[in-house]
């Protein structure tokens, strides 16, 4: 199983700074487990949400992402708007051999 980062960007709602807060609140209310993060561009009016999912491969992550996005976007209270982009990327994970693993540090 790998971790995938999903980024979805929508149009229009980014002009109003309050919409970024509403968008994040919608995702935190419905799917806090995916660690949503929202960014917005007030100049071009876009809002983007990024979150992470575990999946076997990118297509599975993409399929899992839609209910998460739909739930969060609907809970935000913002009207549906055009989806400008969707990006699914695998999060690289460094794997250590037992002998190469870092030693624990005492606190």
C-alpha positions as CSV (number, residue, x, y, z in Angstrom):
1,X,0.0,0.0,0.0
2,X,1.3,3.5,-0.9
3,X,0.3,6.9,0.2
4,X,-1.1,9.2,-2.6
5,X,-1.5,12.9,-2.5
6,X,-4.6,14.3,-4.2
7,X,-4.9,17.9,-5.3
8,X,-8.1,19.3,-6.8
9,X,-8.4,22.9,-8.0
10,X,-11.7,24.6,-8.6
11,X,-12.6,28.0,-10.2
12,X,-14.4,31.1,-9.0
13,X,-14.5,30.7,-5.2
14,X,-11.0,31.8,-4.5
15,X,-11.7,35.5,-4.9
16,X,-13.3,35.7,-1.4
17,X,-10.9,34.8,1.5
18,X,-13.8,33.5,3.6
19,X,-14.4,30.8,1.0
20,X,-11.0,29.2,1.7
21,X,-12.0,28.9,5.4
22,X,-15.4,27.4,4.4
23,X,-13.7,24.9,2.0
24,X,-11.3,23.7,4.7
25,X,-14.1,23.5,7.3
26,X,-16.1,21.3,4.9
27,X,-13.3,18.8,4.5
28,X,-12.4,18.9,8.2
29,X,-16.1,18.2,9.1
30,X,-16.4,15.3,6.7
31,X,-12.9,13.7,6.3
32,X,-10.4,15.0,8.8
33,X,-8.5,11.7,8.5
34,X,-7.2,12.7,5.1
35,X,-5.3,15.7,6.4
36,X,-6.9,18.3,4.1
37,X,-5.0,21.5,3.3
38,X,-6.6,24.4,1.3
39,X,-4.9,27.1,-0.6
40,X,-6.4,29.9,-2.7
41,X,-5.4,32.4,-5.2
42,X,-7.5,35.6,-4.7
43,X,-6.1,37.0,-8.0
44,X,-7.3,34.2,-10.3
45,X,-10.1,33.0,-8.1
46,X,-9.0,29.4,-7.6
47,X,-9.3,27.2,-4.6
48,X,-7.3,24.0,-4.2
49,X,-7.6,21.2,-1.7
50,X,-4.8,18.7,-1.1
51,X,-5.3,15.5,1.0
52,X,-3.7,12.1,1.3
53,X,-5.1,8.6,0.8
54,X,-3.6,5.1,1.1
55,X,-4.2,2.9,-2.1
56,X,-2.6,0.1,-4.0
57,X,-2.2,2.2,-7.2
58,X,-3.0,5.6,-8.6
59,X,-6.4,4.7,-10.2
60,X,-7.6,3.3,-6.8
61,X,-6.5,6.6,-5.1
62,X,-8.3,8.6,-7.8
63,X,-11.5,6.6,-7.2
64,X,-11.3,7.0,-3.5
65,X,-10.7,10.7,-3.8
66,X,-14.0,11.6,-5.5
67,X,-16.3,10.8,-2.5
68,X,-13.9,12.7,-0.2
69,X,-13.9,15.7,-2.5
70,X,-17.7,15.6,-3.1
71,X,-18.4,15.3,0.7
72,X,-16.0,18.1,1.6
73,X,-17.0,20.5,-1.2
74,X,-20.7,19.9,-0.4
75,X,-20.2,20.5,3.3
76,X,-18.4,23.8,2.6
77,X,-21.7,25.3,1.5
78,X,-20.1,26.7,-1.7
79,X,-22.0,26.2,-4.9
80,X,-20.6,23.7,-7.4
81,X,-18.1,25.2,-9.9
82,X,-15.8,24.1,-12.6
83,X,-13.0,21.6,-11.6
84,X,-9.8,23.0,-13.3
85,X,-7.4,20.2,-12.4
86,X,-7.0,16.9,-10.5
87,X,-3.6,15.6,-9.6
88,X,-2.8,12.2,-8.1
89,X,0.8,11.7,-7.1
90,X,2.5,8.9,-5.1
91,X,4.2,10.2,-2.0
92,X,7.8,8.8,-1.9
93,X,8.6,6.9,1.2
94,X,12.2,6.1,2.2
95,X,12.6,2.6,3.3
96,X,15.5,1.7,5.5
97,X,17.2,-1.7,5.8
98,X,17.3,-2.7,9.4
99,X,21.0,-2.1,9.6
100,X,20.6,1.3,7.9
101,X,17.8,2.6,10.1
102,X,18.5,5.7,12.1
103,X,19.2,5.1,15.8
104,X,16.6,6.4,18.2
105,X,17.5,9.5,20.1
106,X,16.7,9.8,23.7
107,X,14.7,12.8,24.8
